[in-house]
């Protein structure tokens, strides 16, 4: 299956480099480009890609606002956004994830890692650089928890699903969760997907943030 990608960056040379890299892979197809946030939303609505590589700082509407607009559109529910920027700032990371981004990578990422990232996100997984993951967990774990949110959004999880959510919040992949709980990776993925569906999380990144904010993780 070919992964369809839209590349968003206000610098034409950088954007062209990303396009050339992604198009060089047989499993990826760049179906659109944009130079600002407004154009990005328009192109995404026209092309319905699987993944959007989104720059943050651009003239006019920035990438974070565009990400929020894409995530808020029910018709674009299957579109995954990866924030790609030189600025791995805590505020950017948190707003991006809360706004619906599925990943956050620095522009210094190696070409092979970028291609793997696009495939990972297209497959429904979240993606954060290790440094970004640590900072997100540290930040959200210090924020006030909201038990009422936990009661509303997490009360329908089964005991096993809650157990899996805790392991996801620790940064474990499906294979690691399976090993820890003596289940198959497919079963682990099923529990993760059901938990995300029940609390309305778009992906694992959203699941982790929601779990910490609600007091399910980090207790």
BELBELLIN-V58505 format. One record per backbone hydrogen bond with DSSP energy under -0.5 kcal/mol. CO is the residue of the C=O (numbers start at 1). NH is the residue of the N-H. Records with the same first field share a line. If there is no record, write none. Layout:
BEGIN
CO->NH + NH
END
This chain:
BEGIN
2->4
3->29
4->50 + 51
5->31 + 32
6->53
7->9 + 34
8->55
10->12
11->15
12->16
13->17
14->18
15->19
16->20
17->21
18->22
19->23
20->24
21->24
22->25
25->28
27->3
29->5 + 31
32->7
34->9
36->40
37->41
38->42
39->43
40->44
41->45
42->46
43->47
44->48
50->80
51->6
52->54 + 82
53->8 + 55
54->84
56->58 + 63
61->37
62->66
63->67
64->68
65->69
66->70
67->71
68->72
69->73
70->73
72->74
73->76
74->77
76->79
80->52
81->83 + 102 + 103
82->54
83->85 + 105
85->107
86->88
87->89
89->93
90->94
91->95
92->96
93->97
94->98
95->99
96->101
97->100
102->127
103->83
104->129
105->85
106->109
110->114
111->115
112->116
113->117
114->118
115->119
116->120
117->121
118->122
119->123
120->125
121->124
127->104
129->133
130->134
131->135
132->136
133->137
134->138
135->139
136->140
137->141
138->142
139->142 + 143
140->143
146->149 + 150
147->151
148->152
149->153
150->154
151->155
154->157
158->162
159->163
160->164
161->165
162->166
163->167
164->168
165->169
166->170
167->172
168->171
173->177
174->178
175->179
176->180
177->181
178->182 + 183
184->188
185->189
186->190
187->191
188->192
189->193
190->194
191->195
192->196
193->197
194->198
195->199
196->200 + 201
203->207
204->208
205->209
206->210
207->211
208->212
209->213
210->214
211->216 + 217
212->215
213->146
END
